[in-house]
Amino acid sequence: MIRSILLSTFLMTSGTIFSQNLKPVSYQDGSQKLNGLVTSNAGKKLPGVLILPAWKGIDDEAKTAAANLEKQGYIAFIADIYGEGNIPTDNASAAKTAGSYKKDHAAYQKRISLALEQLKKNGAVSDKIAVIGYCFGGTGALESARGKLPVVGVVSIHGSIGKDQSRPNEAISTKILVENPAEDKSVTPEDYNNLVKEMNDGKADWQIITYANSKHTFTDPKSADYNPVMAKRAWNHTLLFLKEILK
């Protein structure tokens, strides 16, 4: 227990310290201003990782991930999906705003594409880019693959994996890792089975890792669902996947 508490404290503290080195990047979707963050190694020619944050927008978990990815030799860019003036302030507004992008997957894919362009402008090697996403961002990671965006692989971390079944299953060339908490009530057995079918129909290179005794936001040190043991395993699985496809 003490070891877990120390690990949690270290992750939160180190993430806060390192995230101070993130640089703001403003970009546009038409008239909508977007405000992302990029790691301090921007400008170097390195593999890149786009981070899609959870349903309340850019948060400490995304910033910590960016800082830790920089230490692994990646340029990381945290996308702003909602745009200036549209950041949710509570769960109700987050559910409504995130839900609108889940329904309008084309709009979500466009915002992801714009963020990918910013990642490349900041030095990421164009054929060595991956996407990772948390929660709502995990949905976006899967949408990156569905939308055939120019990325090598995606990681969906406790994401909403369901898809409107009126959308056809199509070929998927992007490699996929899904990190699924076993006790995530937002993921139904039907969602799970449909995702497996979608990936098989698309002849994708895919894997799903399910983490025992883990609820929805099991990777977030600030969440009541936080499971430090499984969070560490999930992060190690993410790094292993990224190393395989990007280095």
C-alpha positions as CSV (number, residue, x, y, z in Angstrom):
1,M,0.0,0.0,0.0
2,I,2.8,2.4,0.9
3,R,4.6,1.6,-2.3
4,S,1.4,2.3,-4.3
5,I,0.9,5.7,-2.5
6,L,4.5,6.7,-3.2
7,L,4.2,5.7,-6.8
8,S,1.0,7.8,-7.2
9,T,2.7,10.8,-5.5
10,F,5.7,10.5,-7.7
11,L,3.7,10.3,-10.9
12,M,1.6,13.3,-10.0
13,T,4.6,15.4,-8.8
14,S,6.9,14.5,-11.7
15,G,4.1,15.1,-14.2
16,T,3.4,18.5,-12.8
17,I,7.1,19.5,-12.8
18,F,7.8,18.2,-16.3
19,S,4.6,19.5,-17.8
20,Q,5.8,23.0,-17.0
21,N,8.1,22.6,-20.0
22,L,5.2,22.1,-22.4
23,K,4.9,24.9,-24.9
24,P,1.5,26.4,-26.0
25,V,0.6,26.1,-29.7
26,S,-2.3,28.0,-31.2
27,Y,-3.9,26.8,-34.4
28,Q,-7.2,27.2,-36.2
29,D,-10.2,25.2,-37.5
30,G,-11.7,28.0,-39.6
31,S,-12.7,30.7,-37.2
32,Q,-12.3,28.5,-34.2
33,K,-9.1,29.0,-32.2
34,L,-7.5,25.8,-30.8
35,N,-4.9,25.8,-28.1
36,G,-2.6,22.7,-28.0
37,L,0.6,21.9,-26.1
38,V,3.9,20.5,-27.4
39,T,6.9,19.1,-25.6
40,S,10.1,21.1,-25.3
41,N,12.0,18.9,-27.9
42,A,9.8,20.4,-30.7
43,G,11.8,21.1,-33.8
44,K,13.9,18.0,-33.6
45,K,13.3,15.2,-36.2
46,L,11.8,12.5,-33.9
47,P,8.9,10.1,-33.9
48,G,5.8,11.8,-32.7
49,V,2.8,10.9,-30.5
50,L,-0.4,12.8,-30.6
51,I,-2.3,12.8,-27.2
52,L,-6.1,13.1,-27.2
53,P,-7.3,14.1,-23.8
54,A,-10.3,13.0,-21.8
55,W,-13.8,14.6,-22.0
56,K,-13.0,17.8,-20.0
57,G,-10.1,18.7,-22.4
58,I,-6.4,19.0,-21.7
59,D,-5.7,17.8,-18.2
60,D,-2.9,16.7,-15.9
61,E,-3.0,13.1,-17.1
62,A,-2.4,14.2,-20.7
63,K,0.4,16.6,-19.6
64,T,2.1,13.9,-17.6
65,A,1.9,11.5,-20.5
66,A,3.5,14.2,-22.8
67,A,6.3,14.8,-20.4
68,N,7.0,11.1,-20.0
69,L,6.9,10.5,-23.7
70,E,9.4,13.3,-24.2
71,K,11.8,11.4,-21.9
72,Q,11.3,8.4,-24.1
73,G,12.5,10.3,-27.2
74,Y,9.2,11.3,-28.7
75,I,7.8,14.7,-29.6
76,A,4.3,14.8,-28.0
77,F,1.5,17.1,-28.9
78,I,-1.7,17.4,-26.9
79,A,-4.6,18.2,-29.1
80,D,-7.3,20.7,-28.3
81,I,-10.5,19.1,-29.7
82,Y,-13.1,21.6,-28.3
83,G,-11.5,24.9,-29.0
84,E,-11.1,28.2,-27.0
85,G,-14.3,29.1,-25.2
86,N,-15.8,25.6,-25.4
87,I,-14.0,23.8,-22.7
88,P,-16.4,21.9,-20.4
89,T,-16.6,23.0,-16.8
90,D,-18.4,20.0,-15.3
91,N,-19.4,16.4,-16.0
92,A,-22.8,17.4,-17.6
93,S,-21.3,19.8,-20.1
94,A,-18.4,17.4,-20.8
95,A,-20.8,14.6,-21.5
96,K,-22.8,16.8,-23.9
97,T,-19.8,18.2,-25.7
98,A,-17.9,14.9,-26.0
99,G,-21.2,13.3,-27.1
100,S,-21.6,15.7,-30.0
101,Y,-18.2,14.6,-31.3
102,K,-18.9,11.0,-30.9
103,K,-22.0,11.4,-33.0
104,D,-20.3,13.6,-35.6
105,H,-17.2,11.4,-36.1
106,A,-16.2,13.4,-39.2
107,A,-15.8,16.6,-37.1
108,Y,-13.8,14.7,-34.5
109,Q,-11.6,13.2,-37.2
110,K,-11.0,16.7,-38.6
111,R,-9.9,18.1,-35.3
112,I,-7.5,15.2,-34.9
113,S,-6.2,15.7,-38.4
114,L,-5.5,19.4,-37.6
115,A,-3.6,18.4,-34.5
116,L,-1.6,15.8,-36.4
117,E,-0.5,18.6,-38.8
118,Q,0.7,20.7,-35.8
119,L,2.7,17.7,-34.5
120,K,4.4,17.4,-37.9
121,K,5.1,21.1,-38.1
122,N,6.8,20.7,-34.7
123,G,9.3,18.2,-36.0
124,A,7.6,14.8,-35.9
125,V,8.7,12.4,-38.7
126,S,5.6,12.1,-40.8
127,D,5.8,8.3,-41.2
128,K,6.5,7.7,-37.5
129,I,3.5,9.1,-35.8
130,A,1.0,7.4,-33.4
131,V,-2.1,8.5,-31.4
132,I,-2.9,7.7,-27.8
133,G,-6.1,8.8,-26.1
134,Y,-7.7,8.7,-22.7
135,C,-11.5,8.2,-22.2
136,F,-13.1,10.4,-24.8
137,G,-9.6,10.6,-26.4
138,G,-9.5,6.8,-26.5
139,T,-12.6,7.1,-28.8
140,G,-10.6,9.5,-30.9
141,A,-7.7,7.1,-31.1
142,L,-10.1,4.5,-32.7
143,E,-11.6,7.2,-34.9
144,S,-8.1,7.9,-36.2
145,A,-7.8,4.4,-37.4
146,R,-11.4,4.3,-38.7
147,G,-10.8,7.6,-40.6
148,K,-7.6,6.2,-42.1
149,L,-5.6,9.2,-40.8
150,P,-1.8,9.0,-41.5
151,V,-0.7,7.3,-38.3
152,V,1.1,4.0,-37.8
153,G,-0.8,3.0,-34.7
154,V,-3.3,4.0,-32.0
155,V,-3.7,3.3,-28.3
156,S,-7.2,3.6,-26.8
157,I,-6.9,3.9,-23.0
158,H,-10.2,3.3,-21.2
159,G,-11.9,4.7,-24.2
160,S,-15.5,4.4,-25.3
161,I,-15.1,1.6,-27.9
162,G,-18.7,1.5,-29.2
163,K,-19.5,2.6,-32.7
164,D,-22.8,3.5,-34.4
165,Q,-23.7,0.1,-36.0
166,S,-25.1,1.9,-39.1
167,R,-21.5,2.7,-40.0
168,P,-20.0,-0.1,-42.1
169,N,-16.9,-1.9,-41.0
170,E,-14.0,-1.0,-43.3
171,A,-10.4,-2.0,-43.9
172,I,-8.1,-0.8,-41.2
173,S,-4.4,-0.6,-41.8
174,T,-3.5,1.2,-38.6
175,K,-2.2,-1.0,-35.7
176,I,-4.4,-0.9,-32.7
177,L,-3.9,-1.4,-29.0
178,V,-7.0,-1.2,-26.7
179,E,-6.4,-0.9,-23.0
180,N,-9.7,-1.9,-21.4
181,P,-10.5,-1.9,-17.7
182,A,-12.4,-5.0,-16.7
183,E,-14.9,-3.2,-14.6
184,D,-15.6,-0.3,-17.0
185,K,-19.4,0.1,-16.9
186,S,-19.4,2.3,-19.9
187,V,-18.3,-0.6,-22.1
188,T,-20.9,-3.3,-22.7
189,P,-20.2,-6.8,-23.8
190,E,-21.9,-5.9,-27.1
191,D,-19.5,-2.9,-27.6
192,Y,-16.6,-5.2,-26.9
193,N,-17.8,-7.9,-29.3
194,N,-18.6,-5.4,-32.0
195,L,-15.2,-3.9,-31.8
196,V,-13.5,-7.3,-32.2
197,K,-15.7,-8.0,-35.2
198,E,-14.9,-4.6,-36.7
199,M,-11.2,-5.1,-36.3
200,N,-11.4,-8.6,-37.7
201,D,-13.6,-7.5,-40.6
202,G,-11.0,-4.8,-41.3
203,K,-8.2,-7.3,-41.2
204,A,-6.5,-5.1,-38.6
205,D,-3.4,-5.8,-36.6
206,W,-5.0,-5.4,-33.2
207,Q,-4.9,-6.4,-29.5
208,I,-7.0,-5.8,-26.5
209,I,-5.5,-5.9,-23.0
210,T,-8.0,-6.1,-20.2
211,Y,-6.9,-5.0,-16.7
212,A,-8.4,-6.8,-13.7
213,N,-10.0,-5.0,-10.7
214,S,-10.0,-1.7,-12.8
215,K,-12.8,0.7,-13.2
216,H,-13.1,3.3,-16.0
217,T,-10.4,5.9,-15.2
218,F,-8.0,3.5,-13.7
219,T,-4.9,5.3,-15.1
220,D,-5.6,8.7,-13.6
221,P,-3.9,9.3,-10.2
222,K,-6.6,12.0,-9.4
223,S,-9.5,9.6,-9.9
224,A,-11.2,7.4,-7.3
225,D,-10.8,4.6,-9.8
226,Y,-7.1,4.8,-9.9
227,N,-5.3,1.5,-9.8
228,P,-1.6,2.2,-9.5
229,V,-0.5,-1.4,-10.3
230,M,-2.6,-1.7,-13.4
231,A,-1.9,1.9,-14.4
232,K,1.8,1.1,-14.5
233,R,1.3,-2.0,-16.5
234,A,-0.9,-0.1,-19.0
235,W,1.8,2.6,-19.4
236,N,4.4,-0.1,-19.9
237,H,2.2,-1.7,-22.5
238,T,1.8,1.6,-24.2
239,L,5.6,2.2,-24.3
240,L,6.2,-1.3,-25.7
241,F,3.7,-0.8,-28.4
242,L,5.1,2.7,-29.4
243,K,8.6,1.3,-29.4
244,E,7.6,-1.5,-31.7
245,I,5.8,0.7,-34.3
246,L,7.8,3.9,-34.1
247,K,11.5,3.0,-33.5
